[in-house]
């Protein structure tokens, strides 16, 4: 056993440890080591991966075979057990009769296994959920219930009935379902998606009490009927977060979302023609990725609290979006993230005067995966239209894993824009971050221009292109552009001088290159 690990175990056994990192690591060591030792099983592969066995624990722990653990105060044990996950907590508590009731006293019930593990243990999720919820005292508040499970009618019914009963008889602050489909995302046919949606609709109707108290819901691989989603939302009266992955209501369908409590909405890879958000008085965060059709993919209605908007798409058509129209009814957005999938720029540069009313409160801008051959000077129109922006982050990267096609589109770099006002000044921008920086005219000119305009800029952080090992493995013969990113301290100092020599304002900022 390493010295650090021995300290963790000893401190936790012999005295209360206030550092949550010590408690978490202690719980892991005890759960894994004592549980294996007590059951008399020695898996050589697992011993190799964890770095030891029960014999490596301190003598006092070995001698009592885990009884010292059960002698810890109950509140400390509960604090520790809540950090290792429900299933590991149950395994640990089997070691002692005194501890066997602890799982029913936990304030957090989290079963969040990987998809691979769920294939083998989906039934365990239902059984454990029923056992824990049916035997716990209603006097103990459940602060968090999070369950991930496959869409299986019988298992879902068991989980739904157990959770529904707990919703009625116990106090539950937050409840979350993440429901996986039995088919892989990219191998799931439309027929299966229709089937999964029907099964989920039955689940909702059969377990109304469970969904009435649900606060977070994640769905994937479902094709609903036209009226199904509004009906589902009517059951989920206190829902705060809703996520759809490869879900829709049919090809070129229109999704209308209205809900009194929804705070967060995430939609990715659906076949909706248009998503219309209406009467969402508490919605603060909206993410929409990969819309398939260009005509009004997103319509924002009455959203008085919308502050974070994230949009990502690989546009391969002539259609572009105007932010002045998209955000006309939501001038409250303070954090804007736009993802271009290394393809065509799909927003239209606009006159700052026309755009300024909807970007008045914008403080953070993130522009992700701009194609490498794109001139980034067009982004200046956002700074001119958003005087409150404090942080601008740009990533330039031909990320092949995210591209819709490995072929280059002819209109990919055709960004028509009017050059920014040379006398423009920005008083609030404090940080500029660029990933994919190269020491060429495109980037050097842009950094100089931003630093000249941003009179109070404090930090400029310049990074080389990001690296994706999956891209290298998947496209081994793809040509990569040679990098001109500065490698030595001499090269970096030279670039700093070139950037700052033309501007007294620029000389005040700290220019950082990644090491």
C-alpha positions as CSV (number, residue, x, y, z in Angstrom):
1,X,0.0,0.0,0.0
2,X,1.2,3.5,-0.8
3,X,2.0,5.9,2.0
4,X,-0.8,8.2,0.9
5,X,-3.4,5.4,0.9
6,X,-2.3,4.2,4.4
7,X,-2.7,7.7,5.7
8,X,-6.2,7.9,4.3
9,X,-7.3,4.7,5.9
10,X,-5.7,5.3,9.2
11,X,-7.0,8.9,9.5
12,X,-10.5,7.8,8.6
13,X,-10.6,4.8,11.0
14,X,-9.0,6.5,14.0
15,X,-10.4,10.0,13.7
16,X,-12.9,12.1,11.7
17,X,-11.5,13.3,8.4
18,X,-13.0,16.6,7.2
19,X,-11.5,16.4,3.7
20,X,-14.1,14.9,1.4
21,X,-11.3,13.6,-0.8
22,X,-10.0,11.5,2.1
23,X,-13.4,10.2,2.9
24,X,-14.1,9.3,-0.8
25,X,-10.9,7.4,-1.2
26,X,-11.2,5.7,2.1
27,X,-14.7,4.5,1.2
28,X,-13.4,3.2,-2.1
29,X,-10.5,1.3,-0.4
30,X,-12.7,-0.2,2.3
31,X,-15.5,-1.1,-0.1
32,X,-13.3,-2.8,-2.6
33,X,-10.7,-4.4,-0.3
34,X,-12.8,-5.5,2.7
35,X,-15.6,-6.7,0.6
36,X,-13.4,-9.0,-1.4
37,X,-11.5,-10.1,1.7
38,X,-14.7,-10.9,3.6
39,X,-16.2,-12.9,0.8
40,X,-13.0,-15.0,0.5
41,X,-12.6,-14.1,-3.2
42,X,-9.3,-13.1,-4.7
43,X,-9.4,-11.9,-8.3
44,X,-5.8,-11.6,-9.5
45,X,-6.7,-9.2,-12.3
46,X,-8.5,-6.9,-9.9
47,X,-5.7,-7.1,-7.4
48,X,-3.3,-6.1,-10.1
49,X,-5.4,-3.2,-11.2
50,X,-6.1,-1.8,-7.7
51,X,-2.5,-2.3,-6.5
52,X,-3.0,-4.8,-3.6
53,X,-5.3,-6.9,-1.4
54,X,-6.7,-7.1,2.1
55,X,-3.3,-8.1,3.5
56,X,-2.0,-4.6,2.7
57,X,-4.5,-2.8,5.0
58,X,-3.3,-1.8,8.5
59,X,-3.1,-4.6,11.1
60,X,-6.0,-3.2,13.1
61,X,-8.3,-3.3,10.2
62,X,-7.2,-6.9,9.2
63,X,-7.6,-8.2,12.8
64,X,-11.3,-7.2,13.1
65,X,-12.1,-8.1,9.4
66,X,-13.9,-4.8,9.0
67,X,-15.5,-4.3,12.4
68,X,-13.5,-1.2,12.9
69,X,-15.4,0.3,9.9
70,X,-18.7,-0.5,11.5
71,X,-17.6,1.2,14.8
72,X,-17.4,4.6,13.1
73,X,-20.2,7.0,13.9
74,X,-23.3,6.5,11.7
75,X,-23.2,10.1,10.3
76,X,-19.6,9.6,9.2
77,X,-20.4,6.3,7.6
78,X,-23.3,7.7,5.7
79,X,-21.2,10.6,4.5
80,X,-18.6,8.2,3.2
81,X,-21.1,5.7,1.6
82,X,-22.8,8.4,-0.3
83,X,-19.6,9.1,-2.2
84,X,-19.1,5.6,-3.7
85,X,-22.4,4.9,-5.4
86,X,-25.4,2.9,-4.2
87,X,-24.3,-0.5,-5.4
88,X,-20.8,-0.2,-3.8
89,X,-22.4,1.1,-0.6
90,X,-24.6,-2.0,-0.4
91,X,-21.7,-4.3,-0.9
92,X,-19.7,-2.6,1.8
93,X,-22.6,-2.8,4.3
94,X,-22.9,-6.5,3.9
95,X,-19.7,-6.8,5.9
96,X,-21.5,-6.0,9.2
97,X,-24.9,-6.5,10.7
98,X,-24.6,-3.1,12.2
99,X,-24.2,-1.6,8.8
100,X,-26.9,-3.5,6.9
101,X,-29.6,-0.8,7.5
102,X,-27.3,2.1,6.4
103,X,-28.3,2.0,2.7
104,X,-31.9,2.7,3.6
105,X,-30.7,5.8,5.5
106,X,-28.7,7.4,2.7
107,X,-30.0,10.8,1.5
108,X,-28.7,10.2,-2.0
109,X,-29.7,7.2,-4.1
110,X,-27.6,7.1,-7.2
111,X,-27.4,4.2,-9.6
112,X,-25.5,5.4,-12.7
113,X,-23.8,2.5,-14.4
114,X,-22.2,2.4,-17.8
115,X,-24.2,1.0,-20.7
116,X,-22.0,-2.0,-20.7
117,X,-22.6,-2.8,-17.1
118,X,-26.3,-2.1,-17.4
119,X,-26.7,-4.9,-20.0
120,X,-25.7,-7.3,-17.3
121,X,-27.3,-5.6,-14.3
122,X,-30.5,-3.9,-15.5
123,X,-32.6,-6.2,-13.3
124,X,-30.4,-5.3,-10.3
125,X,-31.4,-1.6,-10.7
126,X,-35.1,-2.5,-10.4
127,X,-34.5,-4.8,-7.4
128,X,-32.3,-2.5,-5.5
129,X,-34.6,0.5,-6.1
130,X,-37.5,-1.4,-4.8
131,X,-35.6,-2.8,-1.8
132,X,-34.2,0.6,-0.7
133,X,-37.3,2.7,-1.2
134,X,-39.7,0.3,0.3
135,X,-37.7,-0.2,3.6
136,X,-36.5,3.3,4.3
137,X,-38.0,5.6,6.9
138,X,-40.3,8.4,5.5
139,X,-38.6,10.7,8.1
140,X,-35.4,10.7,6.1
141,X,-35.5,13.1,3.2
142,X,-34.2,11.8,-0.2
143,X,-32.1,14.8,-1.4
144,X,-31.3,13.1,-4.7
145,X,-32.6,10.1,-6.6
146,X,-30.9,9.3,-9.9
147,X,-31.5,6.1,-11.8
148,X,-30.2,5.0,-15.2
149,X,-31.8,1.9,-16.7
150,X,-32.8,0.3,-20.0
151,X,-36.3,0.6,-21.4
152,X,-37.7,-2.8,-20.5
153,X,-41.5,-2.8,-19.8
154,X,-41.4,-5.2,-16.8
155,X,-38.3,-3.5,-15.2
156,X,-39.6,0.0,-15.9
157,X,-42.9,-0.9,-14.3
158,X,-41.2,-2.2,-11.1
159,X,-39.0,1.0,-10.9
160,X,-41.9,3.3,-11.6
161,X,-44.1,1.7,-9.0
162,X,-41.3,1.9,-6.4
163,X,-40.5,5.5,-7.1
164,X,-44.1,6.5,-7.3
165,X,-44.8,5.0,-3.9
166,X,-41.9,6.9,-2.5
167,X,-43.1,10.1,-4.1
168,X,-46.4,9.7,-2.2
169,X,-45.1,8.6,1.2
170,X,-41.7,10.2,1.4
171,X,-40.1,13.6,1.0
172,X,-38.0,13.7,-2.2
173,X,-36.2,16.8,-3.3
174,X,-34.9,15.7,-6.7
175,X,-35.6,12.7,-8.9
176,X,-33.9,11.9,-12.2
177,X,-34.5,9.1,-14.8
178,X,-32.0,8.4,-17.6
179,X,-33.7,5.8,-19.9
180,X,-31.6,4.0,-22.5
181,X,-32.9,2.2,-25.5
182,X,-32.1,-1.5,-26.0
183,X,-30.6,-0.6,-29.4
184,X,-27.5,1.3,-30.1
185,X,-28.0,4.9,-31.2
186,X,-26.7,4.5,-34.7
187,X,-28.2,1.0,-35.3
188,X,-31.7,1.8,-34.2
189,X,-34.2,1.8,-37.1
190,X,-37.3,4.1,-37.3
191,X,-39.5,1.1,-36.5
192,X,-37.6,0.5,-33.2
193,X,-37.9,4.2,-32.3
194,X,-41.7,4.1,-32.8
195,X,-41.8,0.9,-30.6
196,X,-39.6,2.5,-27.8
197,X,-41.8,5.6,-27.8
198,X,-45.0,3.5,-27.3
199,X,-43.3,1.5,-24.5
200,X,-42.3,4.8,-22.8
201,X,-45.8,6.2,-23.2
202,X,-47.2,3.1,-21.4
203,X,-44.6,3.5,-18.7
204,X,-45.7,7.1,-18.1
205,X,-49.4,6.2,-18.0
206,X,-48.8,3.2,-15.7
207,X,-46.7,5.1,-13.2
208,X,-48.2,8.7,-13.0
209,X,-47.0,9.2,-9.4
210,X,-43.4,8.6,-10.4
211,X,-43.5,11.1,-13.2
212,X,-45.5,13.7,-11.2
213,X,-42.4,14.2,-9.0
214,X,-39.7,13.8,-11.6
215,X,-37.3,16.8,-11.9
216,X,-34.9,15.5,-14.6
217,X,-35.6,13.2,-17.6
218,X,-33.2,12.0,-20.3
219,X,-34.6,10.1,-23.3
220,X,-33.1,8.7,-26.4
221,X,-34.0,6.8,-29.6
222,X,-37.8,7.5,-29.6
223,X,-40.2,8.6,-32.3
224,X,-43.4,9.9,-30.7
225,X,-46.8,10.6,-32.1
226,X,-47.8,14.3,-32.7
227,X,-49.4,14.8,-29.3
228,X,-47.2,12.5,-27.2
229,X,-44.6,15.0,-26.0
230,X,-47.1,17.6,-24.7
231,X,-49.0,14.8,-22.9
232,X,-45.8,13.5,-21.3
233,X,-45.0,17.0,-20.1
234,X,-48.4,17.3,-18.6
235,X,-47.6,14.3,-16.4
236,X,-44.2,15.7,-15.4
237,X,-45.6,18.6,-13.4
238,X,-42.3,19.6,-11.6
239,X,-39.9,18.7,-14.4
240,X,-36.9,21.1,-14.5
241,X,-34.6,19.4,-17.0
242,X,-35.5,17.6,-20.2
243,X,-33.1,16.0,-22.7
244,X,-33.9,14.4,-26.1
245,X,-31.2,12.5,-28.0
246,X,-32.3,11.1,-31.4
247,X,-35.9,11.7,-30.4
248,X,-38.7,13.4,-32.5
249,X,-42.3,13.3,-33.4
250,X,-41.8,12.2,-37.0
251,X,-39.8,13.5,-39.9
252,X,-40.3,17.2,-40.4
253,X,-42.5,17.4,-37.3
254,X,-42.9,20.6,-35.3
255,X,-42.3,20.5,-31.6
256,X,-44.2,22.9,-29.3
257,X,-42.8,23.1,-25.8
258,X,-44.8,24.7,-22.9
259,X,-44.1,24.1,-19.3
260,X,-44.4,26.1,-16.1
261,X,-41.3,24.7,-14.3
262,X,-38.8,23.7,-17.0
263,X,-35.3,25.3,-16.5
264,X,-33.2,23.3,-19.0
265,X,-33.9,21.8,-22.4
266,X,-31.5,19.8,-24.5
267,X,-32.3,18.5,-28.0
268,X,-29.8,16.6,-30.2
269,X,-30.1,14.8,-33.6
270,X,-33.9,14.9,-33.9
271,X,-35.8,15.1,-37.1
272,X,-37.8,18.2,-36.1
273,X,-38.5,20.7,-38.8
274,X,-38.9,23.4,-36.2
275,X,-38.7,23.6,-32.4
276,X,-41.0,26.2,-30.9
277,X,-40.5,27.3,-27.3
278,X,-43.5,29.1,-25.9
279,X,-44.5,30.0,-22.3
280,X,-41.5,28.7,-20.5
281,X,-41.3,31.3,-17.8
282,X,-38.4,29.6,-15.9
283,X,-36.3,28.3,-18.8
284,X,-32.7,29.4,-18.3
285,X,-30.6,27.0,-20.5
286,X,-31.3,25.8,-24.0
287,X,-29.1,23.5,-26.1
288,X,-30.0,22.5,-29.7
289,X,-27.6,20.4,-31.7
290,X,-27.8,19.1,-35.3
291,X,-31.1,20.3,-36.7
292,X,-31.7,18.6,-40.1
293,X,-33.7,21.3,-41.8
294,X,-32.9,25.0,-42.5
295,X,-36.2,26.7,-42.4
296,X,-36.6,28.3,-39.0
297,X,-35.1,25.4,-37.0
298,X,-35.7,27.2,-33.7
299,X,-38.4,29.7,-32.7
300,X,-38.0,31.4,-29.3
301,X,-41.2,32.7,-27.8
302,X,-41.8,34.1,-24.3
303,X,-38.6,33.1,-22.4
304,X,-38.0,35.9,-19.8
305,X,-35.2,34.1,-18.0
306,X,-33.3,32.4,-20.8
307,X,-29.6,33.2,-20.2
308,X,-27.6,30.3,-21.7
309,X,-28.1,29.4,-25.3
310,X,-26.0,26.8,-27.1
311,X,-26.4,26.0,-30.8
312,X,-24.4,23.5,-32.8
313,X,-24.9,22.4,-36.4
314,X,-22.9,21.3,-39.5
315,X,-24.5,23.5,-42.1
316,X,-23.9,22.3,-45.7
317,X,-26.6,24.5,-47.4
318,X,-26.8,28.1,-48.4
319,X,-29.1,29.0,-45.5
320,X,-27.8,31.1,-42.6
321,X,-29.4,32.3,-39.4
322,X,-29.7,36.0,-38.3
323,X,-29.1,36.3,-34.6
324,X,-31.2,39.6,-34.6
325,X,-34.2,37.5,-35.7
326,X,-33.5,34.4,-33.6
327,X,-33.0,36.4,-30.4
328,X,-35.5,39.1,-31.0
329,X,-37.7,38.0,-28.0
330,X,-34.9,36.9,-25.7
331,X,-32.6,39.9,-25.0
332,X,-31.7,38.2,-21.6
333,X,-29.1,35.9,-23.1
334,X,-25.8,36.3,-21.3
335,X,-23.9,33.2,-22.4
336,X,-23.9,32.3,-26.1
337,X,-22.2,29.2,-27.6
338,X,-22.1,28.4,-31.3
339,X,-20.7,25.2,-32.7
340,X,-19.9,24.9,-36.4
341,X,-18.7,21.2,-36.7
342,X,-15.7,22.4,-38.8
343,X,-18.1,23.1,-41.6
344,X,-19.7,26.3,-43.1
345,X,-20.4,29.3,-40.9
346,X,-24.1,29.3,-40.5
347,X,-24.7,32.6,-38.8
348,X,-24.9,35.8,-40.9
349,X,-22.7,38.7,-39.9
350,X,-25.0,41.7,-39.2
351,X,-24.8,45.4,-38.7
352,X,-23.9,45.9,-35.0
353,X,-26.6,48.6,-34.6
354,X,-29.3,46.1,-35.7
355,X,-27.9,43.3,-33.5
356,X,-27.1,45.4,-30.4
357,X,-30.6,45.4,-28.8
358,X,-30.6,41.6,-28.5
359,X,-27.0,41.2,-27.3
360,X,-27.0,44.0,-24.7
361,X,-26.6,41.6,-21.8
362,X,-24.2,39.1,-23.5
363,X,-21.1,38.5,-21.3
364,X,-19.6,35.2,-22.6
365,X,-19.2,34.1,-26.3
366,X,-17.9,30.7,-27.3
367,X,-17.3,29.9,-31.0
368,X,-16.4,26.3,-31.4
369,X,-14.9,24.3,-34.3
370,X,-14.6,26.9,-36.9
371,X,-13.0,25.4,-40.1
372,X,-9.2,25.9,-40.3
373,X,-9.3,27.7,-43.6
374,X,-11.8,30.3,-42.4
375,X,-10.8,33.9,-41.9
376,X,-11.9,34.6,-38.3
377,X,-12.1,38.4,-38.7
378,X,-15.8,38.1,-39.3
379,X,-16.4,37.5,-35.6
380,X,-15.6,41.1,-34.8
381,X,-19.2,42.0,-35.5
382,X,-20.2,40.1,-32.3
383,X,-17.9,42.2,-30.2
384,X,-19.1,45.5,-31.7
385,X,-22.8,44.5,-31.1
386,X,-22.2,43.2,-27.5
387,X,-20.6,45.9,-25.3
388,X,-20.9,43.8,-22.1
389,X,-18.9,40.8,-23.3
390,X,-16.1,39.9,-20.8
391,X,-14.9,36.6,-22.3
392,X,-14.4,35.6,-25.9
393,X,-13.3,32.0,-26.7
394,X,-12.7,30.7,-30.3
395,X,-11.7,27.2,-31.4
396,X,-10.4,26.7,-35.0
397,X,-10.2,23.0,-35.8
398,X,-10.9,20.6,-38.6
399,X,-12.2,18.0,-36.2
400,X,-12.9,15.1,-38.6
401,X,-14.9,13.1,-36.0
402,X,-17.4,15.9,-35.9
403,X,-17.6,16.7,-39.6
404,X,-20.6,15.6,-41.5
405,X,-18.5,14.6,-44.4
406,X,-14.8,14.3,-45.2
407,X,-15.3,16.2,-48.4
408,X,-14.8,20.0,-48.4
409,X,-17.8,22.0,-49.3
410,X,-17.3,24.7,-51.9
411,X,-19.2,27.4,-49.9
412,X,-17.5,26.4,-46.6
413,X,-15.4,29.5,-46.2
414,X,-17.7,32.0,-48.0
415,X,-18.4,34.4,-45.1
416,X,-19.6,37.8,-46.4
417,X,-19.1,40.6,-43.9
418,X,-18.4,44.3,-43.6
419,X,-15.0,45.1,-42.1
420,X,-15.4,46.4,-38.5
421,X,-15.0,50.1,-37.6
422,X,-11.3,50.7,-37.2
423,X,-12.0,53.2,-34.4
424,X,-14.2,50.7,-32.5
425,X,-13.4,50.4,-28.8
426,X,-14.6,47.8,-26.3
427,X,-14.4,48.5,-22.6
428,X,-15.4,45.2,-20.9
429,X,-13.6,42.4,-22.8
430,X,-11.1,41.0,-20.3
431,X,-10.1,37.6,-21.8
432,X,-9.5,36.3,-25.3
433,X,-8.8,32.6,-25.7
434,X,-8.0,31.0,-29.1
435,X,-7.5,27.2,-29.6
436,X,-5.9,26.4,-33.0
437,X,-3.8,29.5,-33.1
438,X,-1.2,29.7,-35.9
439,X,1.5,32.3,-36.5
440,X,0.0,33.5,-39.8
441,X,-1.7,36.7,-40.9
442,X,-5.1,35.4,-40.2
443,X,-4.5,34.9,-36.4
444,X,-1.9,37.5,-35.8
445,X,-4.0,40.2,-37.5
446,X,-7.1,39.2,-35.5
447,X,-5.3,39.2,-32.1
448,X,-3.8,42.6,-32.8
449,X,-7.2,44.0,-33.8
450,X,-9.0,42.6,-30.7
451,X,-6.3,43.9,-28.4
452,X,-6.4,47.3,-30.0
453,X,-10.2,47.5,-29.6
454,X,-10.4,46.0,-26.1
455,X,-8.9,48.8,-24.0
456,X,-9.2,46.9,-20.7
457,X,-8.1,43.4,-21.9
458,X,-6.2,41.6,-19.2
459,X,-5.3,38.2,-20.7
460,X,-4.8,36.6,-24.1
461,X,-4.4,32.8,-24.1
462,X,-3.2,31.2,-27.3
463,X,-3.2,27.4,-27.8
464,X,-2.2,25.1,-30.6
465,X,-4.7,22.9,-32.4
466,X,-6.5,20.4,-30.3
467,X,-5.6,16.8,-30.8
468,X,-8.1,13.9,-31.1
469,X,-6.7,10.4,-30.9
470,X,-10.0,9.0,-32.3
471,X,-9.5,11.2,-35.5
472,X,-6.0,9.8,-35.9
473,X,-7.2,6.2,-35.5
474,X,-10.3,6.6,-37.7
475,X,-8.6,8.6,-40.5
476,X,-4.9,7.5,-40.5
477,X,-4.3,8.6,-44.1
478,X,-6.0,12.1,-43.8
479,X,-3.7,15.0,-44.4
480,X,-3.1,17.3,-41.5
481,X,-2.1,20.9,-42.0
482,X,1.4,21.6,-40.7
483,X,1.4,23.6,-37.6
484,X,3.1,27.0,-37.3
485,X,2.4,27.3,-33.6
486,X,5.5,28.6,-31.7
487,X,7.3,25.8,-30.0
488,X,10.3,27.5,-28.3
489,X,10.5,30.3,-25.8
490,X,12.3,32.4,-28.4
491,X,9.6,32.0,-30.9
492,X,6.9,32.8,-28.3
493,X,8.7,35.9,-27.2
494,X,9.1,37.0,-30.8
495,X,5.4,36.7,-31.4
496,X,4.5,38.6,-28.2
497,X,6.6,41.5,-29.4
498,X,5.0,41.5,-32.9
499,X,1.5,41.4,-31.4
500,X,2.1,44.2,-28.9
501,X,4.5,46.6,-30.7
502,X,1.7,48.4,-32.6
503,X,-0.5,49.2,-29.6
504,X,0.1,50.6,-26.2
505,X,-3.2,49.0,-24.9
506,X,-2.0,45.6,-26.1
507,X,1.3,45.9,-24.2
508,X,-0.7,45.9,-20.9
509,X,-2.3,42.5,-21.5
510,X,-0.6,39.2,-20.5
511,X,-0.2,37.0,-23.6
512,X,0.1,33.3,-22.7
513,X,1.1,30.4,-25.0
514,X,0.4,26.8,-23.9
515,X,3.5,24.9,-23.0
